[in-house]
Amino acid sequence: MLESVLGHTVMRKIKCPKCGKETQFAGNEFRPFCSERCKLLDLGAWADGEYAVPADPESLSSEDLAQIEAALEKKGE
């Protein structure tokens, strides 16, 4: 992404969400990461369950839980 500052065209820089290193946004095949290494480390963290989407299990009714259990049992057959 190019921005114009005081008549000069500059490349926009962002911070890598994994290591914090500044990297160019435009032309970076690994964006928003600075490198393939940071991209893969982040993917591995998701796969290992280090990140999770918050959920409130108490918001499920007993009927909801029974339907989920039934679907899992059916899938396991």
Residue pairs with C-beta under 8 A, 6 or more apart in sequence:
1 11
1 12
1 25
1 26
2 9
2 10
2 11
2 12
2 26
3 9
3 10
3 12
4 10
11 24
11 25
11 26
12 24
12 25
12 26
13 22
13 23
13 24
13 25
14 22
14 23
14 24
14 25
14 31
14 32
15 21
15 22
15 23
16 22
16 23
16 32
16 33
16 34
16 35
16 38
17 32
17 33
17 38
17 42
18 33
18 34
18 38
18 39
18 41
18 42
19 34
19 38
21 34
22 34
23 31
23 33
23 34
25 31
25 32
28 34
30 36
30 38
30 39
33 39
33 42
45 51
60 68
